Amino acid sequence: MKELIKRVAKFRDERDWREFHTPKNLAISLVIEASELLEIFQWTFDEELDDIVKLKRDKIEEEIADVLVYLLLLADVLKIDLEQAFFKKMEKNEQRYPVEKARGKANKYTEL
């Protein structure tokens, strides 16, 4: 994860873009890129998903990478250790969604 952050920060810094990368701007960009990913699946039926993924795989990969880029930049600017945040959140999710209550269910933890 640290290598990914170093790579994207180097890209940013070589272009002197740090001043534009405020937490607000990066969060907005992250949502825009996630929306572009979502747009690929807009107006599709579940039974079409496999075909859509095959047909648009390159575009899907590109949008997922864009989401990751902005997430990495946001974590860098906010000095958040993504690995630590991930594991902390997974521990919390494991407590909220115990296997014996959540298995096979799509309910929110408050409704289990």
C-alpha positions as CSV (number, residue, x, y, z in Angstrom):
1,M,0.0,0.0,0.0
2,K,2.8,2.4,0.9
3,E,4.4,1.8,-2.5
4,L,1.2,2.7,-4.3
5,I,0.9,5.9,-2.3
6,K,4.5,6.8,-3.0
7,R,3.9,6.2,-6.8
8,V,0.8,8.4,-6.9
9,A,2.3,11.1,-4.7
10,K,5.3,11.2,-7.0
11,F,3.0,11.6,-10.0
12,R,1.2,14.4,-8.2
13,D,4.3,16.2,-7.0
14,E,6.1,16.1,-10.4
15,R,3.2,18.0,-11.8
16,D,3.0,20.4,-8.8
17,W,-0.6,19.5,-8.1
18,R,-0.5,19.2,-4.3
19,E,-2.2,22.6,-3.8
20,F,-5.2,21.3,-5.7
21,H,-5.4,18.1,-3.7
22,T,-7.4,19.3,-0.7
23,P,-9.4,16.7,1.2
24,K,-12.6,18.2,-0.2
25,N,-11.4,18.1,-3.8
26,L,-10.1,14.6,-3.4
27,A,-13.3,13.4,-1.8
28,I,-15.3,15.0,-4.6
29,S,-13.0,13.4,-7.3
30,L,-13.3,10.0,-5.5
31,V,-17.1,10.1,-5.7
32,I,-17.0,11.3,-9.3
33,E,-14.8,8.4,-10.3
34,A,-17.0,5.9,-8.4
35,S,-20.0,7.4,-10.2
36,E,-18.3,6.8,-13.5
37,L,-17.8,3.1,-12.5
38,L,-21.5,2.9,-11.5
39,E,-22.5,4.5,-14.8
40,I,-21.1,1.4,-16.7
41,F,-23.8,-0.7,-15.0
42,Q,-26.6,1.8,-15.3
43,W,-29.8,0.5,-17.0
44,T,-28.6,-3.1,-17.0
45,F,-30.4,-6.1,-15.7
46,D,-28.8,-8.7,-13.4
47,E,-28.8,-11.3,-16.1
48,E,-26.8,-9.0,-18.4
49,L,-24.0,-8.4,-15.9
50,D,-21.6,-11.1,-17.0
51,D,-21.8,-9.9,-20.6
52,I,-21.4,-6.2,-19.6
53,V,-18.3,-7.1,-17.5
54,K,-16.8,-9.0,-20.4
55,L,-17.6,-6.3,-22.9
56,K,-16.5,-3.4,-20.8
57,R,-13.8,-5.0,-18.7
58,D,-11.1,-2.5,-19.7
59,K,-13.3,0.5,-18.9
60,I,-14.2,-1.1,-15.5
61,E,-10.6,-1.7,-14.6
62,E,-9.8,1.9,-15.5
63,E,-12.5,3.4,-13.4
64,I,-11.6,1.1,-10.4
65,A,-8.0,2.3,-10.8
66,D,-9.2,5.9,-10.8
67,V,-11.1,5.3,-7.6
68,L,-8.0,3.8,-6.0
69,V,-5.8,6.7,-7.1
70,Y,-8.1,9.3,-5.4
71,L,-8.4,7.1,-2.3
72,L,-4.7,6.8,-2.0
73,L,-4.2,10.5,-2.5
74,L,-6.9,11.3,0.1
75,A,-5.3,8.9,2.6
76,D,-1.9,10.5,1.9
77,V,-3.2,14.1,2.4
78,L,-5.0,13.1,5.6
79,K,-2.1,11.0,6.9
80,I,-4.3,7.9,7.2
81,D,-2.7,4.5,7.2
82,L,-5.0,2.6,4.8
83,E,-3.8,-0.8,5.9
84,Q,-4.4,0.0,9.6
85,A,-7.8,1.6,8.8
86,F,-8.8,-1.5,6.7
87,F,-8.0,-4.0,9.4
88,K,-9.6,-1.9,12.1
89,K,-12.8,-1.6,10.0
90,M,-12.8,-5.4,9.3
91,E,-12.6,-6.1,13.0
92,K,-15.5,-3.8,13.6
93,N,-17.5,-5.5,10.8
94,E,-16.8,-8.9,12.2
95,Q,-18.3,-7.8,15.5
96,R,-21.3,-6.2,13.8
97,Y,-21.9,-9.1,11.5
98,P,-21.2,-12.3,13.4
99,V,-21.3,-15.3,11.0
100,E,-24.1,-17.1,13.0
101,K,-26.4,-14.1,12.6
102,A,-25.4,-12.7,9.2
103,R,-24.7,-15.7,7.0
104,G,-26.8,-15.6,3.9
105,K,-28.5,-12.3,4.9
106,A,-28.2,-8.9,3.4
107,N,-29.6,-7.1,6.4
108,K,-27.9,-4.2,8.1
109,Y,-26.2,-5.1,11.4
110,T,-29.0,-3.2,13.3
111,E,-31.6,-5.6,11.8
112,L,-29.9,-8.9,12.5
